[in-house]
Amino acid sequence: MTDQLQFPITVTGVISPTAAENAKADGMARAEANTNPDWATACRAAIELMARRGTPFQAADLIAEGLVDEPDHTARWGAAFQAAARAGVIEHAGFVKSKRATVHGSICKQWIGSPIYRGSAA
């Protein structure tokens, strides 16, 4: 049972999946374009290192291991992980509770290295 309001039918004209995807892509593109280049480089290296390990990980793991600092805005994480996924470095590996104390166990994406990255020299 859920506490969320559930409609048994699709309500047409209320939510446009295409508009939602376009808004998401626009937001991620703006986040990526406005990210500090030094942080982006460090984050990309951290994601690649974790990808080579072949175990599932999330953004909090990069910080916990001291691989990268927190970005100036949390929106930077999504853009960084999506860029790595588009480049074939990582792939989505489900949803898990976030390890970050500041988000109180909210759900976040978990990632794993793509077959190309898994097992290569870490």
HUFEN-V482902 format. One record per residue. N is the residue number from 1. PSI is psi in radians with two decimals (999 if undefined). Layout:
n: {N N}
psi: {PSI PSI}
//
This chain:
n: {1 2 3 4 5 6 7 8 9 10 11 12 13 14 15 16 17 18 19 20 21 22 23 24 25 26 27 28 29 30 31 32 33 34 35 36 37 38 39 40 41 42 43 44 45 46 47 48 49 50 51 52 53 54 55 56 57 58 59 60 61 62 63 64 65 66 67 68 69 70 71 72 73 74 75 76 77 78 79 80 81 82 83 84 85 86 87 88 89 90 91 92 93 94 95 96 97 98 99 100 101 102 103 104 105 106 107 108 109 110 111 112 113 114 115 116 117 118 119 120 121 122}
psi: {2.52 2.66 -0.03 2.58 2.19 2.28 2.30 -0.11 2.82 2.19 1.91 2.60 -0.07 -0.81 2.25 1.90 -0.62 -0.79 -0.67 -0.80 -0.70 -0.74 -0.70 -0.82 -0.70 -0.78 -0.75 -0.66 -0.71 -0.71 -0.77 -0.73 -0.47 0.20 2.42 2.18 -0.62 -0.75 -0.74 -0.73 -0.80 -0.70 -0.75 -0.77 -0.70 -0.75 -0.75 -0.71 -0.85 -0.65 -0.69 -0.42 -0.44 0.29 2.61 2.55 2.89 3.04 -0.70 -0.52 -0.60 -0.68 -0.79 -0.59 0.01 0.40 -0.47 2.66 2.94 2.46 2.97 -0.34 2.45 -0.35 -0.34 -0.54 -0.88 -0.78 -0.71 -0.78 -0.66 -0.68 -0.73 -0.65 -0.77 -0.57 -0.05 0.23 -0.75 2.88 2.69 2.38 0.63 -3.06 2.43 2.94 2.41 2.50 -0.10 2.20 -0.51 -0.24 0.10 0.75 0.44 2.84 2.42 2.86 2.55 2.53 2.80 2.66 2.51 2.84 -0.55 -0.65 -0.53 2.27 -0.17 2.86 2.12 999}
//
